[in-house]
Amino acid sequence: MRHFKQILFFNQIRITDIDKVGGKNASLGEMFSQLSPMGIKVPDGFALTANAYRLFCKENNIEDELNDLFLSLDLKTNSNLSKIGQKAREIILSKSLPVTIKNEILEAYQCLSEQNDFKNLSVAVRSSATAEDLPSASFAGRMESFLNITGEEQLLDAIIHCYASLFTDRAIKYRHDMGFSKMDIAISVGIQQMVRSDKAASGVAFTIDPDSGFKNTIIINSCWGLGENIVQGTVTPDEWMVFKPTLYNKDYNPILKKQCGRKEFTMIYTKNSIASSAENTISNKPTLKEKQNQFSLNDSEVIQLSQCCDSIEKYYNKPMDIEWAKDGLNNQLYIVQARPETIHSKLKKQVQEIYKLKEKGKLITKGIALGDKITSGKARILHHPKEGNQLLEGEILVTDLTNPDWDPIMKKSAAIITNKGGRTSHAAIVARELGTIAVVGTGNATKNIKNGQQITVCCAEGKEGKVYDGQLDWVITEQDFSLLSMPNTDPMLIISDPERAFELSAYPNQGVGLMRMEFVISNTIKIHPLAFCEPDTITNKTVAAKIKKTIGNYTDGKSYFIDKLAEAVSHVAAAFYPKEVIVRMSDFKSNEYANLIGGKYFEPHEENPMIGFRGASRYYSKYYQKGFALECEAMKKVRNEMGLLNVKLMIPFCRTIEEAKKVISEMAKNGLIQGENDLEVYVMIEIPSNVLLADEFADIFDGFSIGSNDLTQLTLGLDRDSELVSYLFNEENSAVKTLIKKTIQAAKRNKIKVGLCGQAPSDIPEFTQFLVEEGIDSISFNPDAIIKGIKNILVAEKLKV
């Protein structure tokens, strides 16, 4: 291969060549030259250097023209940004490439085509700025790329258009915001072999959870056809969550969670792609219904792709944002781009602000939540960036979808709501960069929300963002982790919402003392377990149809229940891995079970469900055995298939020794054998009989968890929800404290662990002092109380000494 003056092939480029070829091309060259030998497939190509752009500007005397033009740019209000930007692009597009540069491009293109046995190879032509993807300035997405470029004329046209894209409105604005002058950034152009993902799938991947910054997971988004649909937010993609610690263990499945997206459109190459213009080489077609309901990758491909992403992260030694594509002709997976993840790669804050709604209003729409805050304001429905002047500072932008042209507008908005898009869409990425909350992929925001309507946007309730009518009240509490040391007594978390697990794992903790399974059943699954086991019992056609719609592509409702419950538990177990996560088997009361879809067909009416058919008594009963079997199958999947052996199980409301033995036997029948694979089974201490027979319970179970709320209620013989007697509810009552003390002593005698779950240790320092003095092993707190709880423990331990 002859030496070119203005062109470098990928095998000649390293990451240190940003000044020559820009961030994007430097990354591609580094990957091609260094990662290809490791088995990671990167399409070959070459880069037209930034020096070629400077030569283009010099020979065409462009710099003087542009400097004169930008003198009239209104930098305060951007009132003439569009006019100036359009004129700048017209200046670029009116010029021609110098003959020497043109000849080098065409010769390099011929070499690349011949290497791939094509006369005119289809290529992607990508802009790559010399300041691109720096930690403090990401130009990615602010300049143009052109796909499926074929032939010399199209290629030369695409390169000129890439040069012009250095002066799109959004690029001009971003350059000014980041402190760069108008002409101190040059542009390189990458020409890369096109992967035939139009006949397969493509997408993006993050080697860190892009919302929480959790480092032990890889998030993959995928759609049919070209991946531009994901970046643009045109489709709701498939999504997989993959667990790094078990990624290379062939005994376990590292896929924690997968969700089939709607994938509404498929971007493909146009048949007539030999036109002279670089534009209109692709088209976007509605996806066939059957393909919308299919995953665009199979599990083995997801794992293979995850391993590639993990290798890339290890090579660069930082979290990465990766573009990938599957070639439909050879079924191979390719990495087409990788750049540092620019949001959560920064140092994590040591002060957490926790937002919580004080009231609930009428739900207007919901979608994927970005951020963890709440805001309120007037909705402003916009259909095009040109309408951006209608959005006032602090209003909430509501639109169909966004692209980089929306960036200056989005900076003014208090929140962003879109009909389309997923967690890696443009709106989501910009919201993270700006620290603005967003609800994307609602499907109906512009229809359900009225222009000028006062709304409240809540992204503080997990991965689902909700939009409410009116201005609701909320409260913000601050938790400062910076100066907090860990006590000897283990502080653990109580978790109800698995979607917050990655975020909560960053709080100071020693694991999860209580994960409530029933929250998953009521909020994610929503259907009574027995409705999956005995579907013929559901005689109401409307209810039966609702169940069928909920399970979607699943042909078997049991599999749906098992998968969804396993996914939720694995999410929490992975978040806190390898710390222990104690999962309590379902503890609904009969009236709560009856409220589930189909529940009334299976639940008895009880006058006092609080002390009725709940907890352990359900598990071996002929009325619920089948439902308990599904719970066990899900826990088997988490532990035995996913390898999350940090999960321990806990039995609630176990009244007698005989009942305890029946439950352990029932679990064994369903494949959960105590001691096998280090399985530990705990019991809740919440009934006086548990304490009176604590030594016998200790012979059966591996640990105790004191449920102080129920234990107080049943010791004092009162209903804590009754306004007439609630004033008598007091965990510090001497009778309650005596039972707690005896429980701790029994655990110590029998050399098993003992913890406590309840509100009192965070609210009452004296109660914490009592627990610490008695030698309790752990105390579990709700997330909003853990900092206060830890401080109480530290004071108590100091006083104890």
C-alpha positions in Angstrom: 0.0 0.0 0.0 1.5 3.3 -1.1 2.0 6.2 1.3 -0.8 8.8 1.4 -0.2 12.4 2.6 -3.8 13.1 3.7 -5.1 9.6 4.4 -4.5 7.1 7.2 -5.9 3.5 7.1 -7.3 2.2 10.3 -4.3 -0.1 10.9 -2.1 3.0 10.9 -4.1 4.9 13.5 -3.9 4.8 17.3 -5.9 6.6 20.0 -3.1 9.2 20.4 -3.9 10.5 16.9 -6.9 12.6 17.9 -5.2 15.7 16.6 -4.8 14.1 13.2 -8.1 12.2 12.8 -10.5 13.3 15.6 -11.8 11.3 18.5 -14.1 8.9 16.5 -11.5 7.9 14.0 -8.8 7.6 16.6 -11.0 5.2 18.5 -11.8 3.2 15.4 -8.2 2.9 14.4 -7.2 1.9 17.9 -9.9 -0.8 18.0 -9.1 -2.1 14.5 -5.3 -2.3 15.1 -5.4 -3.5 18.7 -8.7 -5.4 19.2 -9.0 -7.2 15.9 -6.2 -9.6 16.9 -8.3 -10.4 20.1 -11.2 -11.7 17.9 -13.3 -8.5 18.1 -14.6 -7.7 14.6 -14.2 -4.1 13.6 -15.0 -3.1 9.9 -12.0 -1.8 8.1 -11.6 1.7 6.7 -9.5 4.8 6.4 -9.6 8.4 7.6 -9.2 11.6 5.7 -7.1 13.6 8.1 -8.0 16.9 9.8 -5.1 18.4 7.8 -7.0 17.7 4.6 -9.8 19.8 5.9 -7.4 22.7 6.7 -6.0 22.4 3.2 -9.6 22.4 1.8 -10.3 25.6 3.8 -7.0 27.3 2.8 -7.2 26.6 -0.9 -10.9 27.8 -1.0 -10.2 30.8 1.2 -13.0 29.6 3.5 -11.6 30.8 6.8 -11.9 34.5 6.0 -15.4 34.1 4.7 -16.5 32.2 7.8 -14.8 34.6 10.3 -16.6 37.5 8.6 -19.9 35.7 8.8 -19.6 34.8 12.5 -18.9 38.4 13.5 -22.7 38.9 13.1 -23.7 35.9 15.2 -26.0 36.8 18.2 -24.3 34.9 21.0 -26.7 36.0 23.7 -30.1 35.0 22.3 -29.1 32.9 19.2 -31.7 34.8 17.3 -29.9 34.5 14.0 -28.2 31.1 14.6 -30.2 29.3 11.9 -29.5 32.0 9.3 -25.8 32.1 10.1 -25.5 28.3 10.2 -27.3 27.9 6.9 -25.0 30.5 5.2 -21.9 28.8 6.7 -23.0 25.4 5.3 -23.7 27.0 1.9 -20.2 28.4 1.8 -18.7 24.9 2.4 -21.0 23.1 0.0 -20.2 25.6 -2.8 -16.5 24.6 -2.7 -14.7 21.7 -4.3 -12.1 19.3 -2.9 -8.5 20.0 -4.0 -7.5 17.6 -6.8 -4.6 16.1 -4.8 -7.0 15.2 -1.9 -9.7 14.0 -4.3 -7.2 11.6 -6.0 -6.0 10.2 -2.7 -9.6 9.6 -1.5 -10.5 7.7 -4.7 -7.4 5.6 -4.6 -7.9 4.7 -1.0 -11.5 3.9 -1.7 -10.5 1.6 -4.5 -8.0 -0.2 -2.2 -10.7 -0.7 0.4 -13.1 -2.0 -2.2 -10.6 -4.5 -3.6 -9.7 -5.8 -0.1 -13.4 -6.7 0.3 -13.9 -8.1 -3.2 -16.2 -5.2 -4.3 -15.9 -2.9 -7.2 -17.8 -0.1 -5.4 -17.9 -1.0 -1.7 -20.8 0.4 0.4 -19.3 2.5 3.2 -20.3 4.7 6.1 -18.9 8.2 5.9 -18.6 9.7 9.4 -17.6 13.1 10.8 -14.9 13.1 13.4 -13.9 16.4 15.1 -10.5 16.9 16.6 -12.1 17.9 20.0 -14.6 15.0 19.8 -15.3 12.8 22.8 -13.0 14.6 25.2 -14.1 14.1 28.8 -15.3 17.7 29.0 -16.7 18.0 25.4 -18.5 15.4 23.4 -19.2 16.4 19.8 -20.7 13.0 19.1 -24.1 13.3 17.4 -23.7 17.0 16.7 -22.2 16.4 13.2 -23.4 14.3 10.4 -22.8 10.7 9.3 -23.9 9.3 5.9 -24.7 5.6 5.5 -24.7 3.2 2.5 -22.6 5.4 0.4 -21.7 3.7 -2.9 -19.4 4.8 -5.7 -16.9 7.7 -6.1 -19.4 10.5 -6.8 -21.5 9.7 -3.7 -18.4 9.4 -1.6 -16.9 12.8 -2.5 -20.4 14.4 -2.0 -20.7 12.8 1.4 -17.3 14.1 2.5 -18.2 17.7 1.6 -21.4 17.3 3.5 -19.4 16.1 6.5 -17.3 19.2 6.3 -20.5 21.3 6.2 -21.9 19.6 9.3 -19.2 21.2 11.4 -21.4 24.3 11.0 -24.8 22.9 11.8 -26.8 25.0 14.2 -26.3 22.6 17.0 -22.6 22.2 16.4 -22.1 26.0 16.3 -24.0 26.4 19.6 -22.3 23.5 21.3 -18.8 24.8 20.2 -19.6 28.2 21.7 -21.0 26.6 25.0 -17.8 24.5 25.4 -15.5 27.5 24.9 -14.1 26.7 21.5 -13.7 29.5 19.0 -15.3 29.2 15.6 -12.3 27.9 13.6 -10.1 26.1 16.2 -11.7 22.7 15.5 -10.9 20.8 12.4 -12.8 17.8 11.1 -11.6 14.4 9.9 -13.8 12.1 7.9 -13.9 8.3 8.4 -14.8 6.0 5.5 -15.7 2.6 6.9 -16.9 -0.6 5.4 -20.7 -0.8 5.8 -22.1 -3.7 7.8 -25.2 -5.2 6.3 -27.3 -4.6 9.4 -30.2 -3.6 7.1 -30.7 -7.4 6.8 -30.2 -8.1 10.5 -30.0 -5.8 13.6 -27.8 -3.1 15.2 -27.8 -0.9 18.2 -25.8 0.5 21.1 -24.3 -0.9 24.3 -23.0 0.7 27.6 -20.5 -1.0 29.8 -22.1 0.8 32.7 -25.7 1.4 33.6 -26.3 4.7 31.9 -28.9 5.9 34.5 -27.3 5.0 37.8 -23.6 4.5 37.0 -23.7 1.0 38.3 -20.5 -0.7 36.9 -21.2 -4.4 37.1 -23.7 -4.5 34.2 -23.7 -4.1 30.4 -26.8 -2.6 28.9 -27.5 -3.6 25.2 -30.2 -1.9 23.0 -31.1 -3.4 19.7 -33.5 -2.9 16.8 -34.0 -4.4 13.3 -32.0 -2.7 10.6 -29.7 0.3 11.0 -29.2 1.6 14.5 -29.9 5.2 13.7 -33.5 4.5 14.7 -32.3 4.0 18.3 -30.1 7.1 18.4 -32.8 9.2 16.9 -35.4 7.7 19.3 -37.7 6.6 16.5 -38.2 3.2 18.0 -38.5 1.5 21.4 -35.6 -1.0 21.2 -35.1 -4.5 22.7 -33.0 -4.2 25.9 -30.8 -6.7 27.7 -29.1 -6.3 31.1 -26.0 -8.5 31.4 -24.1 -9.2 34.6 -20.3 -8.9 34.3 -19.2 -11.1 37.2 -20.8 -14.2 35.6 -20.2 -13.2 32.0 -17.5 -15.9 31.3 -18.9 -18.6 33.6 -20.4 -21.2 31.3 -22.4 -22.7 34.2 -24.5 -19.6 34.6 -26.6 -17.3 32.4 -25.4 -13.7 32.8 -28.5 -12.2 31.2 -30.3 -10.7 34.2 -33.2 -9.2 32.3 -34.5 -8.8 28.7 -37.3 -6.8 27.4 -38.8 -7.0 23.9 -39.3 -3.5 22.5 -41.8 -2.5 19.9 -39.1 -1.7 17.2 -41.7 0.2 15.3 -39.5 0.9 12.2 -36.7 -0.8 10.3 -34.2 1.4 8.6 -32.8 -0.2 5.4 -30.8 0.7 2.3 -32.7 2.0 -0.6 -32.6 -0.2 -3.7 -31.5 2.6 -5.9 -28.4 3.7 -4.0 -26.2 4.7 -7.0 -27.6 8.3 -7.1 -25.1 11.1 -7.2 -26.2 12.6 -3.9 -25.1 11.3 -0.5 -28.6 11.9 0.8 -31.6 9.5 0.5 -29.4 6.3 0.5 -31.6 4.8 3.3 -35.3 4.6 4.1 -37.4 3.8 7.2 -40.1 1.3 6.9 -42.7 0.1 9.4 -41.6 -3.2 11.0 -43.8 -6.2 10.4 -45.9 -7.1 13.4 -44.4 -10.6 13.8 -40.9 -9.1 13.8 -41.9 -6.5 16.4 -42.7 -9.3 18.7 -39.4 -11.1 18.1 -36.1 -10.4 19.9 -33.6 -9.0 17.4 -30.7 -11.0 19.0 -30.7 -14.4 20.6 -29.2 -15.1 24.0 -25.9 -16.5 22.7 -25.4 -13.4 20.5 -26.1 -11.1 23.5 -23.5 -12.9 25.6 -21.0 -12.8 22.7 -21.6 -9.1 22.2 -21.3 -8.5 26.0 -18.0 -10.2 26.1 -16.7 -8.0 23.2 -18.0 -4.9 25.1 -16.3 -6.0 28.3 -13.0 -6.6 26.5 -13.2 -3.1 25.0 -13.9 -1.6 28.5 -10.9 -3.5 29.9 -8.7 -2.4 27.1 -9.5 1.3 27.5 -9.8 1.0 31.3 -12.9 3.1 31.4 -16.7 2.8 30.9 -17.6 2.8 27.2 -20.5 3.8 24.9 -20.4 1.3 22.0 -22.2 1.1 18.7 -22.5 -2.4 17.1 -24.1 -4.0 14.1 -24.9 -7.5 13.0 -24.3 -8.4 9.3 -27.3 -10.2 7.9 -25.2 -11.8 5.1 -22.6 -13.6 7.3 -24.4 -13.3 10.7 -21.3 -11.8 12.3 -21.3 -9.2 15.1 -19.2 -6.1 14.5 -18.2 -3.1 16.7 -18.5 0.0 14.6 -17.8 2.7 17.2 -16.6 3.0 20.8 -16.2 6.2 22.9 -15.8 6.9 26.6 -19.1 7.2 28.5 -19.1 10.8 29.5 -21.7 11.0 32.3 -21.1 8.4 35.0 -17.4 8.0 34.3 -17.1 11.2 36.4 -16.7 10.8 40.2 -19.9 9.8 42.0 -21.5 12.4 44.2 -21.3 11.8 47.9 -24.5 13.7 48.6 -27.7 12.2 47.5 -30.9 14.1 47.1 -34.0 12.0 47.5 -37.2 13.2 46.0 -40.6 11.8 47.2 -44.1 12.8 46.2 -46.3 13.9 49.2 -49.5 13.3 47.1 -50.7 11.6 44.0 -52.7 13.1 41.3 -54.4 12.0 38.1 -51.9 10.0 35.9 -51.8 11.4 32.4 -49.0 9.2 30.8 -46.0 7.2 31.7 -42.8 6.0 30.1 -39.1 5.3 30.8 -37.7 7.5 33.5 -34.4 9.4 33.1 -33.0 10.9 36.3 -34.4 10.5 39.8 -36.1 13.8 40.6 -39.5 15.5 40.4 -40.4 18.8 38.8 -43.5 20.7 37.9 -44.4 23.3 35.3 -46.4 24.2 32.2 -46.3 21.8 29.3 -45.2 23.2 26.0 -46.0 20.9 23.1 -43.6 21.5 20.2 -43.5 19.6 16.9 -40.4 21.0 15.3 -37.1 22.7 16.6 -38.1 25.8 14.7 -40.9 26.3 17.3 -38.3 26.5 20.0 -38.9 30.2 20.7 -42.3 29.2 22.1 -40.7 27.3 25.0 -40.2 29.6 28.0 -37.5 29.0 30.6 -38.7 26.4 33.1 -41.5 25.0 31.0 -41.7 21.3 30.2 -40.9 20.2 26.6 -43.4 17.7 25.2 -42.7 16.4 21.7 -42.8 13.3 19.5 -39.0 12.7 19.5 -35.8 14.7 19.5 -32.6 14.9 17.5 -29.5 17.1 18.0 -31.4 20.0 16.4 -33.4 20.2 19.6 -30.3 20.6 21.9 -30.5 24.4 22.4 -34.2 24.1 23.2 -33.8 21.2 25.6 -31.4 23.3 27.7 -34.3 25.7 28.6 -36.7 23.0 29.7 -37.4 21.8 33.2 -38.2 18.3 31.9 -38.5 16.5 28.6 -41.3 14.2 27.6 -41.4 12.3 24.3 -43.7 9.9 22.6 -40.9 7.8 21.2 -37.4 6.6 22.2 -35.7 4.4 24.7 -33.0 4.7 27.4 -30.3 5.3 24.7 -32.3 7.7 22.5 -31.1 11.2 21.8 -33.6 12.7 24.4 -32.3 10.3 27.0 -28.6 11.0 26.4 -29.1 14.8 26.4 -31.2 14.6 29.6 -28.4 12.8 31.4 -25.8 15.3 30.1 -28.0 18.3 31.2 -29.0 16.7 34.5 -32.6 17.2 33.4 -35.3 14.6 34.1 -37.1 13.0 31.2 -39.9 10.6 30.5 -39.4 9.0 27.1 -41.3 6.4 25.0 -44.7 7.3 26.4 -46.4 6.6 23.1 -49.1 9.2 23.8 -47.7 12.3 25.5 -48.5 14.8 22.8 -52.1 13.4 22.7 -52.8 13.2 26.4 -51.1 16.4 27.5 -52.6 19.7 26.7 -50.5 22.7 25.6 -50.0 25.0 28.7 -51.3 22.4 31.1 -49.8 22.4 34.6 -48.2 19.0 35.1 -45.9 17.2 37.5 -43.2 14.9 36.2 -42.0 12.2 38.6 -38.9 10.2 37.9 -38.3 9.3 41.6 -40.2 6.0 41.6 -37.8 3.6 39.8 -37.4 3.1 36.0 -40.9 4.2 35.2 -41.5 7.9 34.8 -44.9 9.3 35.5 -46.7 12.5 34.4 -49.5 13.7 36.7 -52.1 16.4 36.1 -51.6 19.6 38.2 -48.8 20.8 40.5 -48.2 18.2 43.2 -46.2 18.7 46.4 -43.0 16.7 47.0 -40.3 16.7 49.6 -36.5 16.5 49.1 -34.2 15.0 51.7 -30.4 15.1 51.5 -28.1 12.2 52.5 -24.4 13.0 52.9 -22.2 9.9 52.6 -18.9 11.8 52.5 -17.8 11.6 56.1 -19.7 8.5 57.2 -17.8 5.5 58.5 -19.3 2.0 58.7 -20.2 0.6 62.1 -19.5 -2.9 63.3 -23.2 -3.6 63.4 -24.2 -4.2 59.7 -26.5 -1.5 58.3 -28.6 -3.1 55.6 -31.3 -1.9 53.3 -35.0 -2.7 53.0 -35.9 -2.8 49.3 -39.4 -2.8 47.8 -38.7 -1.5 44.3 -36.0 -3.5 42.4 -35.7 -0.8 39.7 -33.9 1.4 42.3 -31.4 -1.3 43.2 -28.4 0.0 41.1 -28.9 3.5 42.5 -29.3 2.2 46.1 -26.2 0.0 46.0 -24.1 3.2 46.0 -25.5 4.0 49.5 -23.4 2.9 52.5 -24.6 -0.6 53.3 -23.7 -4.2 54.0 -26.4 -5.8 51.8 -30.1 -6.1 51.7 -31.8 -7.3 54.9 -35.3 -7.5 53.4 -36.4 -7.6 49.8 -40.2 -7.8 49.6 -41.2 -10.3 46.9 -44.9 -9.2 47.1 -43.9 -5.8 45.7 -42.7 -7.4 42.5 -45.9 -9.5 42.2 -48.2 -6.5 42.7 -46.3 -3.9 40.7 -44.6 -5.8 37.9 -46.5 -9.0 37.4 -49.9 -7.7 38.7 -51.6 -11.1 38.2 -52.5 -13.7 40.9 -50.0 -16.6 40.7 -52.8 -19.1 40.6 -54.3 -17.5 37.5 -51.3 -18.8 35.6 -51.7 -22.3 37.2 -55.4 -22.6 36.7 -56.4 -20.3 33.9 -59.7 -22.0 33.3 -60.9 -20.8 36.7 -61.0 -17.3 35.2 -64.5 -17.1 33.7 -64.7 -13.4 33.1 -63.6 -12.8 29.5 -62.4 -9.3 30.1 -60.1 -10.5 33.0 -58.9 -13.4 30.8 -58.1 -11.0 28.0 -56.2 -8.7 30.3 -54.1 -11.6 31.5 -53.3 -12.7 28.0 -52.3 -9.1 27.0 -50.1 -8.8 30.1 -48.1 -12.0 29.3 -47.6 -10.8 25.7 -45.4 -13.2 23.7 -45.3 -15.8 26.4 -47.4 -18.9 25.5 -47.2 -20.1 29.1 -48.3 -17.8 31.9 -46.2 -19.8 34.4 -43.0 -19.0 32.5 -44.0 -15.3 32.5 -44.4 -15.3 36.3 -41.1 -17.2 36.8 -39.1 -15.0 34.4 -40.4 -11.6 35.7 -40.0 -12.5 39.4 -36.5 -13.9 38.7 -35.5 -10.8 36.7 -36.6 -8.5 39.6 -34.8 -10.5 42.3 -31.7 -10.9 40.1 -31.6 -7.1 39.5 -31.3 -6.6 43.3 -28.9 -9.5 43.9 -26.6 -8.3 41.1 -26.7 -4.7 42.4 -25.4 -5.7 45.8 -23.3 -8.7 44.7 -21.5 -10.3 46.5 -23.2 -8.9 49.7 -26.1 -11.0 50.9 -29.6 -10.2 49.8 -32.3 -11.7 51.9 -35.5 -12.2 49.9 -38.7 -12.7 51.8 -41.1 -15.1 50.1 -44.5 -13.5 49.4 -46.3 -12.1 52.4 -49.6 -10.9 51.0 -52.7 -11.1 53.1 -55.8 -12.7 51.5 -57.4 -9.3 50.8 -54.2 -8.1 49.1 -54.0 -11.2 47.0 -57.6 -10.7 46.0 -56.8 -7.3 44.6 -54.4 -8.8 42.0 -55.8 -9.5 38.5 -57.9 -12.7 38.8 -57.4 -12.7 42.5 -61.0 -12.8 43.6 -61.3 -16.3 42.0 -58.8 -17.8 44.4 -58.9 -15.9 47.7 -61.2 -16.5 50.7 -63.0 -13.6 52.5 -61.5 -13.1 56.0 -62.7 -10.8 58.7 -59.2 -10.2 59.9 -56.6 -11.0 57.2 -53.7 -9.6 59.2 -53.7 -12.7 61.4 -55.3 -15.0 58.9 -54.2 -16.9 55.8 -50.8 -15.4 55.2 -47.1 -16.2 55.2 -46.0 -19.8 55.8 -49.4 -21.2 56.2 -50.1 -20.5 52.5 -47.0 -22.3 51.1 -47.9 -25.9 52.0 -51.7 -25.4 51.8 -53.5 -27.1 48.9 -55.0 -23.6 48.2 -51.7 -22.0 47.3 -49.1 -24.8 46.8 -49.0 -24.2 43.0 -48.4 -20.5 43.5 -45.6 -21.2 46.0 -44.1 -23.6 43.5 -43.8 -20.8 41.0 -42.0 -18.6 43.6 -39.6 -21.4 44.2 -38.9 -21.9 40.5 -38.1 -18.3 40.2 -35.6 -18.4 43.1 -34.0 -21.5 41.7 -33.5 -19.7 38.4 -31.8 -16.8 40.3 -29.5 -19.0 42.2 -28.8 -22.0 40.1 -29.1 -20.6 36.5 -27.9 -17.0 37.1 -25.4 -17.9 39.8 -26.5 -15.3 42.2 -25.7 -17.4 45.3 -25.7 -14.3 47.5 -29.5 -14.6 47.6 -30.9 -16.0 50.9 -34.6 -16.8 51.4 -36.8 -15.9 54.3 -40.1 -17.3 55.5 -42.6 -14.8 57.0 -45.3 -15.3 59.6 -44.3 -18.9 60.6 -46.5 -19.7 63.6 -45.3 -23.2 64.7 -42.4 -25.6 64.6 -44.5 -28.0 62.7 -45.3 -25.3 60.1 -41.6 -24.5 59.8 -40.8 -28.1 58.9 -43.6 -28.3 56.4 -42.3 -25.2 54.6 -38.8 -26.5 54.5 -40.1 -29.8 53.1 -42.3 -27.9 50.5 -39.3 -25.9 49.3 -37.3 -29.1 48.9 -40.1 -30.6 46.8 -39.7 -27.6 44.5 -35.9 -28.0 44.3 -34.8 -25.4 46.9 -32.9 -27.7 49.3 -31.5 -26.0 52.3 -27.7 -26.2 52.4 -27.5 -27.2 48.7 -25.4 -24.6 46.8 -25.0 -22.9 50.2 -28.7 -22.0 50.3 -29.6 -20.5 53.7 -33.2 -20.0 54.8 -34.1 -17.4 57.4 -37.3 -16.9 59.4 -39.1 -13.7 60.4 -39.4 -13.4 64.2 -42.8 -11.5 64.4 -45.0 -13.7 66.5 -44.5 -14.3 70.3 -44.4 -18.0 69.6 -41.3 -17.5 67.5 -39.5 -16.1 70.6 -40.9 -18.6 73.1 -39.6 -21.5 70.9 -36.6 -19.6 69.5 -34.1 -22.5 70.2 -36.3 -24.9 68.3 -36.8 -22.5 65.4 -33.0 -22.0 65.4 -32.6 -25.8 64.8 -34.5 -25.4 61.5 -33.5 -22.0 60.2 -30.1 -20.5 59.4 -31.0 -17.0 60.7 -33.5 -14.7 62.4 -34.9 -11.4 61.2 -37.0 -9.6 63.8 -40.0 -7.9 62.3 -40.5 -5.3 65.0 -43.8 -3.9 63.6 -45.7 -7.2 63.6 -44.0 -8.3 66.8 -45.1 -5.1 68.6 -48.6 -5.4 67.3 -49.0 -9.1 68.3 -47.3 -8.7 71.6 -49.5 -5.8 72.6 -52.6 -7.3 71.0 -53.5 -4.2 68.9 -54.1 -3.2 65.4 -51.5 -0.5 64.5 -53.8 0.8 61.8 -56.6 1.5 64.1 -56.9 5.1 65.0 -58.5 4.2 68.3 -55.6 2.2 69.7 -52.6 3.2 67.5 -51.3 5.5 70.3 -50.4 2.4 72.2 -48.1 1.1 69.5 -44.6 1.4 70.9 -41.6 -0.8 70.1 -40.0 0.5 73.3 -42.6 -1.2 75.4 -40.8 -3.4 77.9 -42.7 -6.5 76.8 -41.6 -6.0 73.2 -38.0 -5.3 74.2 -37.9 -8.4 76.4 -38.9 -10.6 73.4 -36.3 -8.9 71.2 -33.7 -9.4 73.8 -34.6 -13.1 74.2 -34.5 -13.5 70.4 -31.0 -12.1 70.1 -29.8 -14.2 73.0 -31.2 -17.4 71.4 -29.5 -16.6 68.1 -26.2 -16.1 69.9 -26.6 -19.4 71.8 -27.3 -21.2 68.5 -24.6 -19.3 66.6 -26.9 -18.0 63.9 -27.3 -14.5 62.6 -30.0 -12.2 63.8 -31.1 -8.8 62.4 -34.0 -6.4 62.7 -36.2 -4.7 60.1 -38.2 -1.7 61.2 -38.5 2.0 61.5 -37.7 2.4 65.1 -33.8 2.2 64.9 -33.7 5.3 62.6 -36.4 7.3 64.6 -35.4 6.4 68.1 -31.7 6.5 69.0 -32.4 4.9 72.4 -33.9 1.9 70.6 -30.8 1.6 68.5 -28.7 1.8 71.7 -30.7 -1.1 73.1 -30.2 -3.3 70.0 -26.4 -2.6 69.8 -25.9 -3.3 73.5 -27.7 -6.6 73.1 -25.3 -7.5 70.3 -27.6 -7.6 67.2 -25.7 -8.5 64.0 -27.6 -6.2 61.6 -30.3 -3.6 61.4 -32.2 -2.9 58.1 -33.4 0.5 57.1 -35.6 2.0 54.4 -33.3 3.9 51.9 -34.5 7.4 53.1 -33.5 6.5 56.7 -30.2 4.6 56.3 -27.9 7.6 56.9 -29.7 8.6 60.1 -29.8 4.9 61.1 -26.0 4.5 60.6 -25.4 7.6 62.6 -27.5 6.2 65.5 -25.6 2.9 65.3 -22.2 4.7 65.4 -23.3 6.8 68.5 -24.6 3.6 70.2 -21.4 1.7 69.5 -19.3 4.5 70.9 -21.4 4.6 74.1 -21.2 0.8 74.4 -17.4 1.0 74.4 
